[in-house]
Amino acid sequence: MFRGGGKLSQLSLGANFKFVTEDDDDQLPNPPADMTTGMWQNVDSGTPANPKGKAVWTSAQLMSNYTGAAADTFV
């Protein structure tokens, strides 16, 4: 699903979303470090330009830690 997604910088994940990968090519890339911190952070009550969420994860952490209970936009 994320193959070729190296410039991906915003994800809106719903309550029923689940990360499913079959091989290393399906891994979510880290956000581009030239545009961001290189980590995913949930927006929560902030904005995509100024997120206020407490979840700050690498792509691998987001893929393993995300649950539908944390439905939000990640930047």
PQR file of N, CA, C, O and H, with PARSE charges and radii, in Angstrom:
ATOM      1  N   MET A   1       0.797  -1.193   0.000 -0.4000 1.5000
ATOM      2  CA  MET A   1       0.000   0.000   0.000 -0.0000 2.0000
ATOM      3  C   MET A   1       0.846   1.266   0.000  0.5500 1.7000
ATOM      4  O   MET A   1       0.474   2.249  -0.641 -0.5500 1.4000
ATOM      5  N   PHE A   2       1.966   1.266   0.698 -0.4000 1.5000
ATOM      6  CA  PHE A   2       2.763   2.474   0.828 -0.0000 2.0000
ATOM      7  C   PHE A   2       3.977   2.500  -0.096  0.5500 1.7000
ATOM      8  O   PHE A   2       4.799   3.412  -0.002 -0.5500 1.4000
ATOM      9  H   PHE A   2       2.268   0.467   1.219  0.4000 1.0000
ATOM     10  N   ARG A   3       4.103   1.537  -0.968 -0.4000 1.5000
ATOM     11  CA  ARG A   3       5.226   1.474  -1.893 -0.0000 2.0000
ATOM     12  C   ARG A   3       5.282   2.769  -2.693  0.5500 1.7000
ATOM     13  O   ARG A   3       4.284   3.180  -3.285 -0.5500 1.4000
ATOM     14  H   ARG A   3       3.435   0.797  -1.044  0.4000 1.0000
ATOM     15  N   GLY A   4       6.454   3.416  -2.712 -0.4000 1.5000
ATOM     16  CA  GLY A   4       6.625   4.665  -3.443 -0.0000 2.0000
ATOM     17  C   GLY A   4       6.073   5.868  -2.712  0.5500 1.7000
ATOM     18  O   GLY A   4       5.922   6.931  -3.313 -0.5500 1.4000
ATOM     19  H   GLY A   4       7.265   3.082  -2.231  0.4000 1.0000
ATOM     20  N   GLY A   5       5.769   5.735  -1.438 -0.4000 1.5000
ATOM     21  CA  GLY A   5       5.178   6.825  -0.664 -0.0000 2.0000
ATOM     22  C   GLY A   5       6.198   7.651   0.092  0.5500 1.7000
ATOM     23  O   GLY A   5       5.904   8.131   1.187 -0.5500 1.4000
ATOM     24  H   GLY A   5       5.893   4.872  -0.949  0.4000 1.0000
ATOM     25  N   GLY A   6       7.383   7.830  -0.456 -0.4000 1.5000
ATOM     26  CA  GLY A   6       8.451   8.538   0.238 -0.0000 2.0000
ATOM     27  C   GLY A   6       8.182   9.993   0.533  0.5500 1.7000
ATOM     28  O   GLY A   6       8.846  10.563   1.399 -0.5500 1.4000
ATOM     29  H   GLY A   6       7.622   7.440  -1.345  0.4000 1.0000
ATOM     30  N   LYS A   7       7.248  10.616  -0.140 -0.4000 1.5000
ATOM     31  CA  LYS A   7       6.918  12.027   0.093 -0.0000 2.0000
ATOM     32  C   LYS A   7       5.655  12.190   0.923  0.5500 1.7000
ATOM     33  O   LYS A   7       5.170  13.307   1.102 -0.5500 1.4000
ATOM     34  H   LYS A   7       6.709  10.153  -0.844  0.4000 1.0000
ATOM     35  N   LEU A   8       5.119  11.093   1.428 -0.4000 1.5000
ATOM     36  CA  LEU A   8       3.899  11.128   2.218 -0.0000 2.0000
ATOM     37  C   LEU A   8       4.160  11.884   3.521  0.5500 1.7000
ATOM     38  O   LEU A   8       5.091  11.555   4.256 -0.5500 1.4000
ATOM     39  H   LEU A   8       5.513  10.185   1.282  0.4000 1.0000
ATOM     40  N   SER A   9       3.332  12.906   3.808 -0.4000 1.5000
ATOM     41  CA  SER A   9       3.558  13.701   5.009 -0.0000 2.0000
ATOM     42  C   SER A   9       2.310  13.865   5.871  0.5500 1.7000
ATOM     43  O   SER A   9       2.375  14.512   6.916 -0.5500 1.4000
ATOM     44  H   SER A   9       2.576  13.173   3.210  0.4000 1.0000
ATOM     45  N   GLN A  10       1.173  13.296   5.462 -0.4000 1.5000
ATOM     46  CA  GLN A  10      -0.047  13.384   6.257 -0.0000 2.0000
ATOM     47  C   GLN A  10      -0.888  12.135   6.031  0.5500 1.7000
ATOM     48  O   GLN A  10      -1.097  11.715   4.893 -0.5500 1.4000
ATOM     49  H   GLN A  10       1.119  12.770   4.614  0.4000 1.0000
ATOM     50  N   LEU A  11      -1.366  11.547   7.118 -0.4000 1.5000
ATOM     51  CA  LEU A  11      -2.223  10.363   7.078 -0.0000 2.0000
ATOM     52  C   LEU A  11      -3.438  10.590   7.962  0.5500 1.7000
ATOM     53  O   LEU A  11      -3.297  10.976   9.122 -0.5500 1.4000
ATOM     54  H   LEU A  11      -1.196  11.889   8.042  0.4000 1.0000
ATOM     55  N   SER A  12      -4.612  10.359   7.434 -0.4000 1.5000
ATOM     56  CA  SER A  12      -5.830  10.388   8.245 -0.0000 2.0000
ATOM     57  C   SER A  12      -6.272   8.943   8.439  0.5500 1.7000
ATOM     58  O   SER A  12      -6.675   8.273   7.488 -0.5500 1.4000
ATOM     59  H   SER A  12      -4.727  10.046   6.491  0.4000 1.0000
ATOM     60  N   LEU A  13      -6.194   8.472   9.675 -0.4000 1.5000
ATOM     61  CA  LEU A  13      -6.476   7.073   9.988 -0.0000 2.0000
ATOM     62  C   LEU A  13      -7.751   6.989  10.809  0.5500 1.7000
ATOM     63  O   LEU A  13      -7.886   7.657  11.835 -0.5500 1.4000
ATOM     64  H   LEU A  13      -5.866   9.016  10.448  0.4000 1.0000
ATOM     65  N   GLY A  14      -8.683   6.166  10.352 -0.4000 1.5000
ATOM     66  CA  GLY A  14      -9.972   6.012  11.015 -0.0000 2.0000
ATOM     67  C   GLY A  14      -9.976   4.924  12.065  0.5500 1.7000
ATOM     68  O   GLY A  14      -8.983   4.229  12.276 -0.5500 1.4000
ATOM     69  H   GLY A  14      -8.573   5.624   9.519  0.4000 1.0000
ATOM     70  N   ALA A  15     -11.106   4.794  12.712 -0.4000 1.5000
ATOM     71  CA  ALA A  15     -11.266   3.830  13.801 -0.0000 2.0000
ATOM     72  C   ALA A  15     -11.117   2.387  13.342  0.5500 1.7000
ATOM     73  O   ALA A  15     -10.722   1.534  14.136 -0.5500 1.4000
ATOM     74  H   ALA A  15     -11.913   5.359  12.541  0.4000 1.0000
ATOM     75  N   ASN A  16     -11.422   2.091  12.087 -0.4000 1.5000
ATOM     76  CA  ASN A  16     -11.351   0.712  11.589 -0.0000 2.0000
ATOM     77  C   ASN A  16     -10.097   0.425  10.771  0.5500 1.7000
ATOM     78  O   ASN A  16      -9.964  -0.667  10.217 -0.5500 1.4000
ATOM     79  H   ASN A  16     -11.743   2.784  11.441  0.4000 1.0000
ATOM     80  N   PHE A  17      -9.174   1.382  10.685 -0.4000 1.5000
ATOM     81  CA  PHE A  17      -7.968   1.172   9.889 -0.0000 2.0000
ATOM     82  C   PHE A  17      -7.003   0.245  10.622  0.5500 1.7000
ATOM     83  O   PHE A  17      -6.816   0.350  11.834 -0.5500 1.4000
ATOM     84  H   PHE A  17      -9.281   2.268  11.136  0.4000 1.0000
ATOM     85  N   LYS A  18      -6.391  -0.668   9.858 -0.4000 1.5000
ATOM     86  CA  LYS A  18      -5.352  -1.553  10.391 -0.0000 2.0000
ATOM     87  C   LYS A  18      -4.207  -1.590   9.392  0.5500 1.7000
ATOM     88  O   LYS A  18      -4.427  -1.724   8.188 -0.5500 1.4000
ATOM     89  H   LYS A  18      -6.542  -0.753   8.873  0.4000 1.0000
ATOM     90  N   PHE A  19      -3.001  -1.472   9.888 -0.4000 1.5000
ATOM     91  CA  PHE A  19      -1.830  -1.640   9.038 -0.0000 2.0000
ATOM     92  C   PHE A  19      -1.634  -3.128   8.777  0.5500 1.7000
ATOM     93  O   PHE A  19      -1.583  -3.917   9.721 -0.5500 1.4000
ATOM     94  H   PHE A  19      -2.822  -1.363  10.866  0.4000 1.0000
ATOM     95  N   VAL A  20      -1.525  -3.520   7.526 -0.4000 1.5000
ATOM     96  CA  VAL A  20      -1.276  -4.906   7.145 -0.0000 2.0000
ATOM     97  C   VAL A  20      -0.165  -4.888   6.107  0.5500 1.7000
ATOM     98  O   VAL A  20      -0.282  -4.226   5.076 -0.5500 1.4000
ATOM     99  H   VAL A  20      -1.566  -2.879   6.760  0.4000 1.0000
ATOM    100  N   THR A  21       0.905  -5.609   6.379 -0.4000 1.5000
ATOM    101  CA  THR A  21       2.022  -5.666   5.442 -0.0000 2.0000
ATOM    102  C   THR A  21       2.351  -7.116   5.118  0.5500 1.7000
ATOM    103  O   THR A  21       2.205  -8.015   5.946 -0.5500 1.4000
ATOM    104  H   THR A  21       1.000  -6.146   7.217  0.4000 1.0000
ATOM    105  N   GLU A  22       2.798  -7.306   3.893 -0.4000 1.5000
ATOM    106  CA  GLU A  22       3.202  -8.648   3.471 -0.0000 2.0000
ATOM    107  C   GLU A  22       4.712  -8.775   3.360  0.5500 1.7000
ATOM    108  O   GLU A  22       5.255  -9.872   3.489 -0.5500 1.4000
ATOM    109  H   GLU A  22       2.917  -6.575   3.221  0.4000 1.0000
ATOM    110  N   ASP A  23       5.397  -7.657   3.122 -0.4000 1.5000
ATOM    111  CA  ASP A  23       6.851  -7.693   3.024 -0.0000 2.0000
ATOM    112  C   ASP A  23       7.406  -6.301   3.315  0.5500 1.7000
ATOM    113  O   ASP A  23       6.645  -5.365   3.557 -0.5500 1.4000
ATOM    114  H   ASP A  23       4.957  -6.766   3.017  0.4000 1.0000
ATOM    115  N   ASP A  24       8.732  -6.165   3.292 -0.4000 1.5000
ATOM    116  CA  ASP A  24       9.374  -4.895   3.620 -0.0000 2.0000
ATOM    117  C   ASP A  24       8.992  -3.763   2.675  0.5500 1.7000
ATOM    118  O   ASP A  24       9.062  -2.595   3.059 -0.5500 1.4000
ATOM    119  H   ASP A  24       9.351  -6.925   3.096  0.4000 1.0000
ATOM    120  N   ASP A  25       8.586  -4.088   1.438 -0.4000 1.5000
ATOM    121  CA  ASP A  25       8.180  -3.053   0.496 -0.0000 2.0000
ATOM    122  C   ASP A  25       6.873  -2.380   0.903  0.5500 1.7000
ATOM    123  O   ASP A  25       6.556  -1.297   0.412 -0.5500 1.4000
ATOM    124  H   ASP A  25       8.530  -5.037   1.127  0.4000 1.0000
ATOM    125  N   ASP A  26       6.120  -3.008   1.788 -0.4000 1.5000
ATOM    126  CA  ASP A  26       4.837  -2.468   2.220 -0.0000 2.0000
ATOM    127  C   ASP A  26       4.945  -1.588   3.464  0.5500 1.7000
ATOM    128  O   ASP A  26       3.931  -1.109   3.972 -0.5500 1.4000
ATOM    129  H   ASP A  26       6.378  -3.888   2.187  0.4000 1.0000
ATOM    130  N   GLN A  27       6.152  -1.373   3.952 -0.4000 1.5000
ATOM    131  CA  GLN A  27       6.331  -0.580   5.160 -0.0000 2.0000
ATOM    132  C   GLN A  27       6.050   0.894   4.891  0.5500 1.7000
ATOM    133  O   GLN A  27       6.375   1.410   3.822 -0.5500 1.4000
ATOM    134  H   GLN A  27       6.975  -1.762   3.539  0.4000 1.0000
ATOM    135  N   LEU A  28       5.456   1.555   5.849 -0.4000 1.5000
ATOM    136  CA  LEU A  28       5.201   2.984   5.775 -0.0000 2.0000
ATOM    137  C   LEU A  28       6.536   3.715   5.871  0.5500 1.7000
ATOM    138  O   LEU A  28       7.286   3.494   6.822 -0.5500 1.4000
ATOM    139  H   LEU A  28       5.192   1.136   6.718  0.4000 1.0000
ATOM    140  N   PRO A  29       6.850   4.581   4.907 -0.5600 1.5000
ATOM    141  CA  PRO A  29       8.117   5.316   5.003  0.2800 2.0000
ATOM    142  C   PRO A  29       8.023   6.406   6.070  0.5500 1.7000
ATOM    143  O   PRO A  29       6.932   6.887   6.376 -0.5500 1.4000
ATOM    144  N   ASN A  30       9.151   6.787   6.627 -0.4000 1.5000
ATOM    145  CA  ASN A  30       9.169   7.919   7.547 -0.0000 2.0000
ATOM    146  C   ASN A  30       8.855   9.177   6.759  0.5500 1.7000
ATOM    147  O   ASN A  30       9.183   9.262   5.576 -0.5500 1.4000
ATOM    148  H   ASN A  30      10.037   6.395   6.379  0.4000 1.0000
ATOM    149  N   PRO A  31       8.222  10.160   7.396 -0.5600 1.5000
ATOM    150  CA  PRO A  31       7.965  11.414   6.692  0.2800 2.0000
ATOM    151  C   PRO A  31       9.288  12.042   6.261  0.5500 1.7000
ATOM    152  O   PRO A  31      10.307  11.834   6.920 -0.5500 1.4000
ATOM    153  N   PRO A  32       9.291  12.803   5.171 -0.5600 1.5000
ATOM    154  CA  PRO A  32      10.541  13.398   4.702  0.2800 2.0000
ATOM    155  C   PRO A  32      11.123  14.355   5.735  0.5500 1.7000
ATOM    156  O   PRO A  32      10.452  15.296   6.158 -0.5500 1.4000
ATOM    157  N   ALA A  33      12.362  14.119   6.142 -0.4000 1.5000
ATOM    158  CA  ALA A  33      12.997  14.918   7.191 -0.0000 2.0000
ATOM    159  C   ALA A  33      13.222  16.366   6.763  0.5500 1.7000
ATOM    160  O   ALA A  33      13.359  17.244   7.615 -0.5500 1.4000
ATOM    161  H   ALA A  33      12.908  13.354   5.799  0.4000 1.0000
ATOM    162  N   ASP A  34      13.260  16.626   5.457 -0.4000 1.5000
ATOM    163  CA  ASP A  34      13.444  18.007   5.022 -0.0000 2.0000
ATOM    164  C   ASP A  34      12.173  18.831   5.196  0.5500 1.7000
ATOM    165  O   ASP A  34      12.228  20.060   5.162 -0.5500 1.4000
ATOM    166  H   ASP A  34      13.149  15.913   4.766  0.4000 1.0000
ATOM    167  N   MET A  35      11.035  18.178   5.380 -0.4000 1.5000
ATOM    168  CA  MET A  35       9.755  18.867   5.551 -0.0000 2.0000
ATOM    169  C   MET A  35       9.221  18.743   6.981  0.5500 1.7000
ATOM    170  O   MET A  35       8.363  19.528   7.386 -0.5500 1.4000
ATOM    171  H   MET A  35      10.990  17.180   5.408  0.4000 1.0000
ATOM    172  N   THR A  36       9.715  17.774   7.746 -0.4000 1.5000
ATOM    173  CA  THR A  36       9.161  17.469   9.064 -0.0000 2.0000
ATOM    174  C   THR A  36      10.282  17.059  10.002  0.5500 1.7000
ATOM    175  O   THR A  36      11.461  17.192   9.675 -0.5500 1.4000
ATOM    176  H   THR A  36      10.412  17.137   7.417  0.4000 1.0000
ATOM    177  N   THR A  37       9.910  16.568  11.152 -0.4000 1.5000
ATOM    178  CA  THR A  37      10.890  16.048  12.116 -0.0000 2.0000
ATOM    179  C   THR A  37      11.345  14.651  11.741  0.5500 1.7000
ATOM    180  O   THR A  37      12.281  14.123  12.340 -0.5500 1.4000
ATOM    181  H   THR A  37       8.952  16.460  11.418  0.4000 1.0000
ATOM    182  N   GLY A  38      10.689  14.040  10.747 -0.4000 1.5000
ATOM    183  CA  GLY A  38      10.988  12.659  10.399 -0.0000 2.0000
ATOM    184  C   GLY A  38      10.203  11.668  11.235  0.5500 1.7000
ATOM    185  O   GLY A  38      10.405  10.459  11.118 -0.5500 1.4000
ATOM    186  H   GLY A  38       9.928  14.469  10.260  0.4000 1.0000
ATOM    187  N   MET A  39       9.303  12.169  12.084 -0.4000 1.5000
ATOM    188  CA  MET A  39       8.458  11.341  12.937 -0.0000 2.0000
ATOM    189  C   MET A  39       7.001  11.676  12.624  0.5500 1.7000
ATOM    190  O   MET A  39       6.701  12.745  12.093 -0.5500 1.4000
ATOM    191  H   MET A  39       9.139  13.151  12.179  0.4000 1.0000
ATOM    192  N   TRP A  40       6.109  10.759  12.955 -0.4000 1.5000
ATOM    193  CA  TRP A  40       4.670  10.980  12.821 -0.0000 2.0000
ATOM    194  C   TRP A  40       4.126  11.454  14.156  0.5500 1.7000
ATOM    195  O   TRP A  40       4.431  10.872  15.197 -0.5500 1.4000
ATOM    196  H   TRP A  40       6.353   9.890  13.386  0.4000 1.0000
ATOM    197  N   GLN A  41       3.314  12.518  14.129 -0.4000 1.5000
ATOM    198  CA  GLN A  41       2.670  13.018  15.343 -0.0000 2.0000
ATOM    199  C   GLN A  41       1.191  13.192  15.066  0.5500 1.7000
ATOM    200  O   GLN A  41       0.803  13.681  14.006 -0.5500 1.4000
ATOM    201  H   GLN A  41       3.066  12.991  13.283  0.4000 1.0000
ATOM    202  N   ASN A  42       0.359  12.786  16.030 -0.4000 1.5000
ATOM    203  CA  ASN A  42      -1.076  12.987  15.828 -0.0000 2.0000
ATOM    204  C   ASN A  42      -1.430  14.453  16.042  0.5500 1.7000
ATOM    205  O   ASN A  42      -0.837  15.128  16.884 -0.5500 1.4000
ATOM    206  H   ASN A  42       0.675  12.389  16.892  0.4000 1.0000
ATOM    207  N   VAL A  43      -2.398  14.939  15.274 -0.4000 1.5000
ATOM    208  CA  VAL A  43      -2.784  16.350  15.298 -0.0000 2.0000
ATOM    209  C   VAL A  43      -3.535  16.695  16.579  0.5500 1.7000
ATOM    210  O   VAL A  43      -3.300  17.752  17.166 -0.5500 1.4000
ATOM    211  H   VAL A  43      -2.879  14.391  14.589  0.4000 1.0000
ATOM    212  N   ASP A  44      -4.432  15.820  17.019 -0.4000 1.5000
ATOM    213  CA  ASP A  44      -5.255  16.023  18.206 -0.0000 2.0000
ATOM    214  C   ASP A  44      -5.994  17.357  18.100  0.5500 1.7000
ATOM    215  O   ASP A  44      -6.686  17.569  17.104 -0.5500 1.4000
ATOM    216  H   ASP A  44      -4.623  14.961  16.543  0.4000 1.0000
ATOM    217  N   SER A  45      -5.888  18.248  19.052 -0.4000 1.5000
ATOM    218  CA  SER A  45      -6.622  19.515  19.027 -0.0000 2.0000
ATOM    219  C   SER A  45      -5.893  20.605  18.254  0.5500 1.7000
ATOM    220  O   SER A  45      -6.374  21.735  18.164 -0.5500 1.4000
ATOM    221  H   SER A  45      -5.326  18.076  19.861  0.4000 1.0000
ATOM    222  N   GLY A  46      -4.733  20.269  17.697 -0.4000 1.5000
ATOM    223  CA  GLY A  46      -3.962  21.249  16.930 -0.0000 2.0000
ATOM    224  C   GLY A  46      -4.377  21.272  15.472  0.5500 1.7000
ATOM    225  O   GLY A  46      -5.520  20.968  15.131 -0.5500 1.4000
ATOM    226  H   GLY A  46      -4.342  19.351  17.770  0.4000 1.0000
ATOM    227  N   THR A  47      -3.447  21.631  14.630 -0.4000 1.5000
ATOM    228  CA  THR A  47      -3.642  21.657  13.184 -0.0000 2.0000
ATOM    229  C   THR A  47      -2.514  20.859  12.549  0.5500 1.7000
ATOM    230  O   THR A  47      -1.518  20.575  13.215 -0.5500 1.4000
ATOM    231  H   THR A  47      -2.519  21.877  14.907  0.4000 1.0000
ATOM    232  N   PRO A  48      -2.642  20.489  11.277 -0.5600 1.5000
ATOM    233  CA  PRO A  48      -1.520  19.797  10.634  0.2800 2.0000
ATOM    234  C   PRO A  48      -0.215  20.606  10.688  0.5500 1.7000
ATOM    235  O   PRO A  48       0.867  20.028  10.788 -0.5500 1.4000
ATOM    236  N   ALA A  49      -0.315  21.921  10.624 -0.4000 1.5000
ATOM    237  CA  ALA A  49       0.892  22.757  10.694 -0.0000 2.0000
ATOM    238  C   ALA A  49       1.418  22.886  12.122  0.5500 1.7000
ATOM    239  O   ALA A  49       2.597  23.173  12.325 -0.5500 1.4000
ATOM    240  H   ALA A  49      -1.194  22.390  10.543  0.4000 1.0000
ATOM    241  N   ASN A  50       0.551  22.675  13.109 -0.4000 1.5000
ATOM    242  CA  ASN A  50       0.936  22.799  14.514 -0.0000 2.0000
ATOM    243  C   ASN A  50       0.236  21.705  15.333  0.5500 1.7000
ATOM    244  O   ASN A  50      -0.689  21.987  16.095 -0.5500 1.4000
ATOM    245  H   ASN A  50      -0.407  22.442  12.944  0.4000 1.0000
ATOM    246  N   PRO A  51       0.691  20.442  15.163 -0.5600 1.5000
ATOM    247  CA  PRO A  51       0.036  19.335  15.860  0.2800 2.0000
ATOM    248  C   PRO A  51       0.257  19.421  17.367  0.5500 1.7000
ATOM    249  O   PRO A  51       1.294  19.898  17.828 -0.5500 1.4000
ATOM    250  N   LYS A  52      -0.733  18.951  18.128 -0.4000 1.5000
ATOM    251  CA  LYS A  52      -0.645  19.000  19.591 -0.0000 2.0000
ATOM    252  C   LYS A  52      -0.747  17.624  20.236  0.5500 1.7000
ATOM    253  O   LYS A  52      -0.826  17.513  21.460 -0.5500 1.4000
ATOM    254  H   LYS A  52      -1.575  18.563  17.753  0.4000 1.0000
ATOM    255  N   GLY A  53      -0.746  16.579  19.418 -0.4000 1.5000
ATOM    256  CA  GLY A  53      -0.885  15.230  19.945 -0.0000 2.0000
ATOM    257  C   GLY A  53       0.338  14.759  20.703  0.5500 1.7000
ATOM    258  O   GLY A  53       1.440  15.274  20.514 -0.5500 1.4000
ATOM    259  H   GLY A  53      -0.682  16.669  18.424  0.4000 1.0000
ATOM    260  N   LYS A  54       0.133  13.773  21.563 -0.4000 1.5000
ATOM    261  CA  LYS A  54       1.215  13.216  22.379 -0.0000 2.0000
ATOM    262  C   LYS A  54       1.887  12.012  21.736  0.5500 1.7000
ATOM    263  O   LYS A  54       2.968  11.603  22.159 -0.5500 1.4000
ATOM    264  H   LYS A  54      -0.762  13.354  21.717  0.4000 1.0000
ATOM    265  N   ALA A  55       1.251  11.441  20.714 -0.4000 1.5000
ATOM    266  CA  ALA A  55       1.836  10.281  20.032 -0.0000 2.0000
ATOM    267  C   ALA A  55       2.831  10.786  18.986  0.5500 1.7000
ATOM    268  O   ALA A  55       2.432  11.357  17.971 -0.5500 1.4000
ATOM    269  H   ALA A  55       0.372  11.773  20.371  0.4000 1.0000
ATOM    270  N   VAL A  56       4.112  10.577  19.231 -0.4000 1.5000
ATOM    271  CA  VAL A  56       5.173  10.964  18.298 -0.0000 2.0000
ATOM    272  C   VAL A  56       5.985   9.705  18.030  0.5500 1.7000
ATOM    273  O   VAL A  56       6.745   9.248  18.883 -0.5500 1.4000
ATOM    274  H   VAL A  56       4.436  10.114  20.056  0.4000 1.0000
ATOM    275  N   TRP A  57       5.811   9.148  16.825 -0.4000 1.5000
ATOM    276  CA  TRP A  57       6.357   7.832  16.530 -0.0000 2.0000
ATOM    277  C   TRP A  57       7.086   7.801  15.199  0.5500 1.7000
ATOM    278  O   TRP A  57       6.798   8.587  14.296 -0.5500 1.4000
ATOM    279  H   TRP A  57       5.193   9.519  16.132  0.4000 1.0000
ATOM    280  N   THR A  58       8.038   6.876  15.091 -0.4000 1.5000
ATOM    281  CA  THR A  58       8.603   6.542  13.792 -0.0000 2.0000
ATOM    282  C   THR A  58       7.521   5.810  13.000  0.5500 1.7000
ATOM    283  O   THR A  58       6.471   5.471  13.546 -0.5500 1.4000
ATOM    284  H   THR A  58       8.271   6.237  15.824  0.4000 1.0000
ATOM    285  N   SER A  59       7.771   5.572  11.746 -0.4000 1.5000
ATOM    286  CA  SER A  59       6.802   4.820  10.942 -0.0000 2.0000
ATOM    287  C   SER A  59       6.581   3.428  11.502  0.5500 1.7000
ATOM    288  O   SER A  59       5.445   2.961  11.578 -0.5500 1.4000
ATOM    289  H   SER A  59       8.624   5.847  11.302  0.4000 1.0000
ATOM    290  N   ALA A  60       7.655   2.762  11.893 -0.4000 1.5000
ATOM    291  CA  ALA A  60       7.529   1.409  12.445 -0.0000 2.0000
ATOM    292  C   ALA A  60       6.699   1.425  13.730  0.5500 1.7000
ATOM    293  O   ALA A  60       5.875   0.535  13.942 -0.5500 1.4000
ATOM    294  H   ALA A  60       8.579   3.141  11.831  0.4000 1.0000
ATOM    295  N   GLN A  61       6.907   2.419  14.581 -0.4000 1.5000
ATOM    296  CA  GLN A  61       6.133   2.522  15.812 -0.0000 2.0000
ATOM    297  C   GLN A  61       4.670   2.820  15.520  0.5500 1.7000
ATOM    298  O   GLN A  61       3.786   2.258  16.167 -0.5500 1.4000
ATOM    299  H   GLN A  61       7.576   3.142  14.409  0.4000 1.0000
ATOM    300  N   LEU A  62       4.399   3.698  14.552 -0.4000 1.5000
ATOM    301  CA  LEU A  62       3.029   3.996  14.182 -0.0000 2.0000
ATOM    302  C   LEU A  62       2.325   2.737  13.689  0.5500 1.7000
ATOM    303  O   LEU A  62       1.182   2.471  14.064 -0.5500 1.4000
ATOM    304  H   LEU A  62       5.117   4.155  14.026  0.4000 1.0000
ATOM    305  N   MET A  63       3.004   1.968  12.854 -0.4000 1.5000
ATOM    306  CA  MET A  63       2.411   0.752  12.317 -0.0000 2.0000
ATOM    307  C   MET A  63       2.131  -0.276  13.405  0.5500 1.7000
ATOM    308  O   MET A  63       1.147  -1.009  13.312 -0.5500 1.4000
ATOM    309  H   MET A  63       3.932   2.184  12.550  0.4000 1.0000
ATOM    310  N   SER A  64       2.960  -0.346  14.420 -0.4000 1.5000
ATOM    311  CA  SER A  64       2.735  -1.347  15.475 -0.0000 2.0000
ATOM    312  C   SER A  64       1.864  -0.816  16.620  0.5500 1.7000
ATOM    313  O   SER A  64       1.179  -1.601  17.275 -0.5500 1.4000
ATOM    314  H   SER A  64       3.760   0.249  14.496  0.4000 1.0000
ATOM    315  N   ASN A  65       1.876   0.482  16.872 -0.4000 1.5000
ATOM    316  CA  ASN A  65       1.145   1.038  18.013 -0.0000 2.0000
ATOM    317  C   ASN A  65      -0.254   1.531  17.679  0.5500 1.7000
ATOM    318  O   ASN A  65      -1.080   1.680  18.580 -0.5500 1.4000
ATOM    319  H   ASN A  65       2.433   1.119  16.340  0.4000 1.0000
ATOM    320  N   TYR A  66      -0.541   1.787  16.405 -0.4000 1.5000
ATOM    321  CA  TYR A  66      -1.827   2.394  16.051 -0.0000 2.0000
ATOM    322  C   TYR A  66      -2.991   1.457  16.333  0.5500 1.7000
ATOM    323  O   TYR A  66      -2.976   0.286  15.953 -0.5500 1.4000
ATOM    324  H   TYR A  66       0.130   1.666  15.674  0.4000 1.0000
ATOM    325  N   THR A  67      -3.981   1.989  16.997 -0.4000 1.5000
ATOM    326  CA  THR A  67      -5.251   1.280  17.185 -0.0000 2.0000
ATOM    327  C   THR A  67      -6.356   2.238  16.759  0.5500 1.7000
ATOM    328  O   THR A  67      -6.143   3.449  16.710 -0.5500 1.4000
ATOM    329  H   THR A  67      -3.993   2.940  17.305  0.4000 1.0000
ATOM    330  N   GLY A  68      -7.484   1.724  16.465 -0.4000 1.5000
ATOM    331  CA  GLY A  68      -8.606   2.567  16.073 -0.0000 2.0000
ATOM    332  C   GLY A  68      -9.001   3.557  17.163  0.5500 1.7000
ATOM    333  O   GLY A  68      -9.611   4.587  16.877 -0.5500 1.4000
ATOM    334  H   GLY A  68      -7.657   0.739  16.505  0.4000 1.0000
ATOM    335  N   ALA A  69      -8.656   3.249  18.408 -0.4000 1.5000
ATOM    336  CA  ALA A  69      -8.954   4.166  19.513 -0.0000 2.0000
ATOM    337  C   ALA A  69      -8.198   5.470  19.359  0.5500 1.7000
ATOM    338  O   ALA A  69      -8.580   6.489  19.933 -0.5500 1.4000
ATOM    339  H   ALA A  69      -8.161   2.412  18.641  0.4000 1.0000
ATOM    340  N   ALA A  70      -7.122   5.437  18.580 -0.4000 1.5000
ATOM    341  CA  ALA A  70      -6.298   6.620  18.365 -0.0000 2.0000
ATOM    342  C   ALA A  70      -6.605   7.262  17.009  0.5500 1.7000
ATOM    343  O   ALA A  70      -5.746   7.940  16.445 -0.5500 1.4000
ATOM    344  H   ALA A  70      -6.812   4.608  18.113  0.4000 1.0000
ATOM    345  N   ALA A  71      -7.819   7.059  16.476 -0.4000 1.5000
ATOM    346  CA  ALA A  71      -8.173   7.604  15.161 -0.0000 2.0000
ATOM    347  C   ALA A  71      -7.901   9.099  15.135  0.5500 1.7000
ATOM    348  O   ALA A  71      -8.387   9.844  15.986 -0.5500 1.4000
ATOM    349  H   ALA A  71      -8.517   6.509  16.934  0.4000 1.0000
ATOM    350  N   ASP A  72      -7.118   9.531  14.148 -0.4000 1.5000
ATOM    351  CA  ASP A  72      -6.699  10.927  14.078 -0.0000 2.0000
ATOM    352  C   ASP A  72      -5.946  11.124  12.773  0.5500 1.7000
ATOM    353  O   ASP A  72      -5.740  10.184  12.005 -0.5500 1.4000
ATOM    354  H   ASP A  72      -6.723   8.925  13.457  0.4000 1.0000
ATOM    355  N   THR A  73      -5.547  12.345  12.543 -0.4000 1.5000
ATOM    356  CA  THR A  73      -4.647  12.654  11.438 -0.0000 2.0000
ATOM    357  C   THR A  73      -3.241  12.714  12.009  0.5500 1.7000
ATOM    358  O   THR A  73      -3.000  13.321  13.052 -0.5500 1.4000
ATOM    359  H   THR A  73      -5.715  13.108  13.167  0.4000 1.0000
ATOM    360  N   PHE A  74      -2.327  12.078  11.311 -0.4000 1.5000
ATOM    361  CA  PHE A  74      -0.927  12.065  11.709 -0.0000 2.0000
ATOM    362  C   PHE A  74      -0.126  12.829  10.658  0.5500 1.7000
ATOM    363  O   PHE A  74      -0.318  12.646   9.456 -0.5500 1.4000
ATOM    364  H   PHE A  74      -2.523  11.584  10.464  0.4000 1.0000
ATOM    365  N   VAL A  75       0.780  13.690  11.136 -0.4000 1.5000
ATOM    366  CA  VAL A  75       1.625  14.479  10.238 -0.0000 2.0000
ATOM    367  C   VAL A  75       3.074  14.300  10.614  0.5500 1.7000
ATOM    368  O   VAL A  75       3.953  14.882   9.978 -0.5500 1.4000
ATOM    369  H   VAL A  75       0.936  13.838  12.113  0.4000 1.0000
TER
END
